[in-house]
Amino acid sequence: MAEPRAPRFSDAALRVLVEQVRAHKELLFPADGRKMPRQTLRQAWREVAIGVNLQSGTPRSWLQCRKKFNDLTRTARDKLAHKARNLTCTGERPPSIQATTQMEQEALDIVEIYSSRSIENGEAGGQGPQGVCLFPSPTLFLSITQAV
């Protein structure tokens, strides 16, 4: 029989998780892109879990902490990609697109996948520096494909 699910991370536990990962950033996500030994990574995640467990009422393993942090970054990337696909040249977006949460954005900033500055500069979509739309409107795309 499967193990019962652990309770969800509380907002406070998420905050501590992000703080602990930030404190271990150089080991977990080296800026120069080098690979760290597996044991070093596991030890860093164990230390993250210890920090989370000191502040949280629910004990978490290092693997649960790693998975939750990866889930935060993946969810944020998915939201940003969905937002970029549906962004029009006027900067409007459908109301159904959710914005990233503060914790998701902080997690992305730690792993340096996307930062707020990168998105504003058009590196992750949106408006380019000269106002050039990097994602044409769906209407323009449809009219081009229908003409062919």
C-alpha positions in Angstrom: 0.0 0.0 0.0 1.2 3.5 -0.8 2.4 5.9 1.9 0.0 8.6 2.8 0.8 12.0 1.3 2.6 14.5 3.4 0.8 17.7 4.1 1.4 20.6 1.7 4.2 23.0 2.4 2.9 26.1 4.3 3.7 29.6 3.1 6.2 29.9 6.0 7.8 26.6 5.1 8.1 27.7 1.5 9.8 30.9 2.6 12.3 29.0 4.7 12.9 26.5 1.9 13.7 29.3 -0.6 15.9 31.0 2.1 17.8 27.8 2.8 18.3 27.1 -0.9 19.6 30.7 -1.4 22.1 30.1 1.4 23.4 26.9 -0.4 23.1 28.4 -3.9 26.8 28.0 -4.7 26.8 24.3 -4.0 23.3 23.6 -5.5 23.5 25.9 -8.6 27.1 27.0 -9.3 27.3 30.2 -11.3 30.0 28.8 -13.5 27.9 25.8 -14.5 30.3 23.2 -13.1 28.8 19.9 -11.9 29.2 19.2 -8.2 29.8 15.7 -6.8 26.5 13.8 -6.0 27.5 13.5 -2.3 28.1 17.2 -2.0 24.7 18.0 -3.6 23.0 15.5 -1.3 24.7 17.0 1.8 23.6 20.5 0.7 20.0 19.3 0.3 20.2 17.6 3.7 21.2 20.9 5.3 18.3 22.6 3.5 16.0 20.0 4.9 17.4 20.5 8.4 16.7 24.3 8.2 13.2 23.7 6.9 12.5 21.2 9.7 13.7 23.5 12.4 11.0 26.0 11.3 8.2 23.7 10.1 6.0 21.4 12.1 6.1 18.8 9.4 9.3 16.9 9.1 10.6 16.8 5.4 13.3 14.7 3.9 16.0 16.3 1.7 14.4 14.7 -1.3 11.0 16.2 -0.5 12.7 19.6 -0.2 14.5 19.2 -3.5 11.4 18.1 -5.3 9.4 21.0 -3.9 12.0 23.5 -5.0 12.1 22.0 -8.4 8.3 22.1 -8.6 8.4 25.8 -7.7 10.8 26.6 -10.5 9.0 24.4 -13.0 5.6 26.0 -12.2 7.1 29.4 -12.6 8.7 28.5 -16.0 5.4 27.1 -17.2 3.6 30.2 -16.2 6.1 32.5 -17.9 6.1 30.3 -21.1 2.3 30.4 -21.2 2.3 34.1 -20.6 4.8 34.7 -23.4 2.8 32.5 -25.8 -0.4 34.5 -25.2 1.1 38.0 -25.0 0.0 40.3 -27.7 2.1 43.1 -29.2 0.1 45.6 -27.2 1.3 43.9 -24.0 -2.2 42.7 -23.2 -2.7 39.2 -21.9 -5.8 37.1 -21.3 -7.0 37.3 -17.7 -6.8 33.5 -17.3 -3.0 33.6 -17.2 -1.7 33.5 -13.7 1.2 35.6 -12.6 4.1 33.9 -10.8 4.0 34.0 -7.0 6.7 35.7 -5.0 8.2 32.3 -4.0 8.2 31.1 -7.6 9.9 34.2 -8.8 12.5 34.0 -6.0 13.2 30.4 -6.9 13.8 31.3 -10.5 16.1 34.1 -9.4 18.1 31.6 -7.4 18.6 29.2 -10.3 19.0 32.2 -12.7 16.7 30.7 -15.4 14.8 33.9 -15.8 15.1 37.1 -13.8 12.7 40.0 -13.8 15.3 42.0 -15.8 15.6 39.3 -18.5 11.9 39.3 -19.0 11.7 43.1 -19.2 14.5 43.2 -21.7 12.7 40.9 -24.0 15.0 37.9 -23.5 12.1 35.7 -22.4 9.5 37.1 -24.8 7.4 40.3 -24.8 8.6 43.6 -26.2 12.1 43.9 -27.6 14.3 47.0 -26.9 13.1 48.9 -30.0 9.4 48.0 -29.4 9.6 45.0 -31.8 7.1 42.4 -30.8 8.9 39.1 -30.3 5.7 37.2 -30.3 3.3 38.2 -33.1 -0.3 38.2 -32.4 -2.3 35.0 -33.1 -4.4 36.9 -35.7 -1.2 37.8 -37.7 0.0 34.1 -37.4 -3.4 32.8 -38.7 -3.5 35.3 -41.6 0.0 34.3 -42.7 -0.7 30.6 -42.5 -4.0 30.9 -44.4 -2.3 32.9 -47.2 0.2 30.1 -47.8 
